[in-house]
Amino acid sequence: MKVLIIGAGIVGAACARSLARRGATVTVIDRGAPAGATSAAGEGNLLVSDKAPGAELDLARYSLGLWASLRTELAAETNGAFASFEYQPKGGVVAASGEAAAAALSRFAEAQRRAGVDARPLSVQEARALEPELAASITSAVHYPEDAQVQPAIATEALLASARAAGARVLAHTTLTGPLRDGAGRLVGVTTSNGPLEADAVLVAAGPWSGEVARTLGATLAVGPRKGLLLVTARMPQRIWHKVYDTSYVGAVQSDERDLATSTVVESTASGTVLIGSSRQDVGFDGTIDVAVLAEIARKAIALMPFLAEATVIRAYGGFRPFSRDHLPVIGADPDLDGLWYATGHEGAGIGLAPGTAELLAAAMLGEPTAMSLDPFAPGRPSLREVA
Ligand SMILES: Cc1cc2nc3c(=O)[nH]c(=O)nc-3n(C[C@H](O)[C@H](O)[C@H](O)COP(=O)(O)OP(=O)(O)OC[C@H]3O[C@@H](n4cnc5c(N)ncnc54)[C@H](O)[C@@H]3O)c2cc1C
């Protein structure tokens, strides 16, 4: 089967690997450089801790298991070229301040435990033993040992290198311009800035541009951008040991608010910098770095970990999360246009969810059984159609 993938971000890269290793003939196109868009703009958290029981949590747990295997598989498949993509199974600590937040966190963690997540309630003393820099205002916390972290741009490159080793080709600086259809209206390829490309299946993995790309191909998909900004500190001796965030992060991840929402998530990286996130804002593709938003992110981070007040910020950056209105990824075949498939809409969790998405998509496309049901992610589901 000949598959053409639009987008060489982490989702397109993971799909290329899963498909090529199953014997498909894979071509990936990207209008820019591979790993040059959203997948280079995120933090690289692989989280179960922020997900409520349901299909996304199931996909996250499936993906986390795959990430753990990828650590050794990608090194072997690329002849050691990617011996590390900074995979760190460091676990997460979610902290609450005040009675109401503590009660909400406790209820959330209890529901997650019932769904099989390892969510361990901590006393303030225990939380401080894990994270000594937590603010004095913390009243309770939960430890999530399953949470992990990767460097997302390196992980994307490693997945693409593995896909290439399995026979895939990657065409950078090649922009999709339109569909190729046969007499029956079926999609049989695309036109690009570098000429036509034929395929048995076209997979849209174009991140926040997936709605635009679907439109260019004659389909409708309700996936668009949700902007996020981050701060990066200068390198420092390690003082943060887990992914640490406050309870407002879960609310922001699951919120439908179109206005600005900021919530705190901090983590150290392998290079010694600290990433401080993040914001969520529906402003289309306006990439302005807004200082007032950065100030709010910084204020909240200092409230969670006061020592950060002394940290030097060396840069700020941001990107556009691929947002689907019902907060679930879109994985599967277009209900109306034969030959068109999607792997997109992962919003703030595309790094974490990429390997599971790719395995499910590849199995479904090639007519194999899938490891979990794809129904909740179906492109034709009513919750997505209503928005479209
Ligand atoms: C601030 C921020 C923090 C984040 N933190 C995390 C996190 O901690 N953990 C996590 O799991 N996720 C996180 N995310 C989300 C994550 O980055 C995304 O879900 C993920 O990168 C999406 O990957 P993708 O491959 O779908 O999209 P992208 O990486 O955007 O790739 C899509 C590609 O399609 C290409 N393309 C678009 N249009 C065309 C066209 N017409 N022709 C050809 N090519 C085209 C683009 O050039 C791009 O390279 C964060 C995002 C942001 C913005």
The ligand as an SDF file (V2000), in Angstrom:
LIG
                    3D

 53 58  0  0  0  0  0  0  0  0999 V2000
    3.4760   25.4910   24.4120 C   0  0  0  0  0  0  0  0  0  0  0  0
    3.1660   24.0630   24.1030 C   0  0  0  0  0  0  0  0  0  0  0  0
    3.4780   23.0750   25.0420 C   0  0  0  0  0  0  0  0  0  0  0  0
    3.2090   21.7420   24.7580 C   0  0  0  0  0  0  0  0  0  0  0  0
    3.5650   20.7810   25.6510 N   0  0  0  0  0  0  0  0  0  0  0  0
    3.3300   19.4790   25.3790 C   0  0  0  0  0  0  0  0  0  0  0  0
    3.7320   18.4680   26.2780 C   0  0  0  0  0  0  0  0  0  0  0  0
    4.3550   18.7480   27.2860 O   0  0  0  0  0  0  0  0  0  0  0  0
    3.4260   17.1750   25.9860 N   0  0  0  0  0  0  0  0  0  0  0  0
    2.7450   16.8300   24.8510 C   0  0  0  0  0  0  0  0  0  0  0  0
    2.4680   15.6360   24.6550 O   0  0  0  0  0  0  0  0  0  0  0  0
    2.3760   17.7740   23.9430 N   0  0  0  0  0  0  0  0  0  0  0  0
    2.6480   19.0790   24.2000 C   0  0  0  0  0  0  0  0  0  0  0  0
    2.2530   20.0450   23.3230 N   0  0  0  0  0  0  0  0  0  0  0  0
    1.4710   19.6390   22.1650 C   0  0  0  0  0  0  0  0  0  0  0  0
    2.3270   19.0010   21.1020 C   0  0  0  0  0  0  0  0  0  0  0  0
    3.4360   19.8310   20.8280 O   0  0  0  0  0  0  0  0  0  0  0  0
    1.4570   18.7700   19.8510 C   0  0  0  0  0  0  0  0  0  0  0  0
    0.2800   18.0580   20.1780 O   0  0  0  0  0  0  0  0  0  0  0  0
    2.2460   17.9740   18.8090 C   0  0  0  0  0  0  0  0  0  0  0  0
    3.5210   18.5240   18.5980 O   0  0  0  0  0  0  0  0  0  0  0  0
    1.4890   17.9210   17.4960 C   0  0  0  0  0  0  0  0  0  0  0  0
    2.2910   17.2400   16.5750 O   0  0  0  0  0  0  0  0  0  0  0  0
    1.8450   17.1300   15.0760 P   0  0  0  0  0  0  0  0  0  0  0  0
    2.8080   16.2380   14.3990 O   0  0  0  0  0  0  0  0  0  0  0  0
    0.4050   16.7840   15.0310 O   0  0  0  0  0  0  0  0  0  0  0  0
    1.9390   18.6400   14.5200 O   0  0  0  0  0  0  0  0  0  0  0  0
    3.1990   19.5110   14.0380 P   0  0  0  0  0  0  0  0  0  0  0  0
    4.4030   19.2260   14.8320 O   0  0  0  0  0  0  0  0  0  0  0  0
    2.7410   20.9130   13.9320 O   0  0  0  0  0  0  0  0  0  0  0  0
    3.4620   18.9410   12.5730 O   0  0  0  0  0  0  0  0  0  0  0  0
    2.5920   19.2440   11.5060 C   0  0  0  0  0  0  0  0  0  0  0  0
    3.4350   19.5250   10.2760 C   0  0  0  0  0  0  0  0  0  0  0  0
    2.5640   19.7200    9.1640 O   0  0  0  0  0  0  0  0  0  0  0  0
    3.2050   20.6180    8.2910 C   0  0  0  0  0  0  0  0  0  0  0  0
    2.2100   21.2140    7.3690 N   0  0  0  0  0  0  0  0  0  0  0  0
    1.1740   22.0200    7.6920 C   0  0  0  0  0  0  0  0  0  0  0  0
    0.5000   22.3810    6.5840 N   0  0  0  0  0  0  0  0  0  0  0  0
    1.1310   21.7970    5.5250 C   0  0  0  0  0  0  0  0  0  0  0  0
    0.9250   21.7940    4.1230 C   0  0  0  0  0  0  0  0  0  0  0  0
   -0.0760   22.4940    3.5400 N   0  0  0  0  0  0  0  0  0  0  0  0
    1.7730   21.0830    3.3300 N   0  0  0  0  0  0  0  0  0  0  0  0
    2.8030   20.3780    3.8800 C   0  0  0  0  0  0  0  0  0  0  0  0
    3.0430   20.3520    5.2180 N   0  0  0  0  0  0  0  0  0  0  0  0
    2.2270   21.0440    6.0360 C   0  0  0  0  0  0  0  0  0  0  0  0
    3.8220   21.6560    9.2160 C   0  0  0  0  0  0  0  0  0  0  0  0
    4.9010   22.3360    8.5820 O   0  0  0  0  0  0  0  0  0  0  0  0
    4.2760   20.7880   10.4080 C   0  0  0  0  0  0  0  0  0  0  0  0
    5.6580   20.4660   10.3480 O   0  0  0  0  0  0  0  0  0  0  0  0
    2.5640   21.3860   23.5410 C   0  0  0  0  0  0  0  0  0  0  0  0
    2.2890   22.3670   22.5930 C   0  0  0  0  0  0  0  0  0  0  0  0
    2.5920   23.6960   22.8570 C   0  0  0  0  0  0  0  0  0  0  0  0
    2.2950   24.7190   21.8210 C   0  0  0  0  0  0  0  0  0  0  0  0
  1  2  1  0
  2  3  1  0
  2 52  2  0
  3  4  2  0
  4  5  1  0
  4 50  1  0
  5  6  2  0
  6  7  1  0
  6 13  1  0
  7  8  2  0
  7  9  1  0
  9 10  1  0
 10 11  2  0
 10 12  1  0
 12 13  2  0
 13 14  1  0
 14 15  1  0
 14 50  1  0
 15 16  1  0
 16 17  1  0
 16 18  1  0
 18 19  1  0
 18 20  1  0
 20 21  1  0
 20 22  1  0
 22 23  1  0
 23 24  1  0
 24 25  2  0
 24 26  1  0
 24 27  1  0
 27 28  1  0
 28 29  2  0
 28 30  1  0
 28 31  1  0
 31 32  1  0
 32 33  1  0
 33 34  1  0
 33 48  1  0
 34 35  1  0
 35 36  1  0
 35 46  1  0
 36 37  1  0
 36 45  1  0
 37 38  2  0
 38 39  1  0
 39 40  1  0
 39 45  2  0
 40 41  1  0
 40 42  2  0
 42 43  1  0
 43 44  2  0
 44 45  1  0
 46 47  1  0
 46 48  1  0
 48 49  1  0
 50 51  2  0
 51 52  1  0
 52 53  1  0
M  END
$$$$
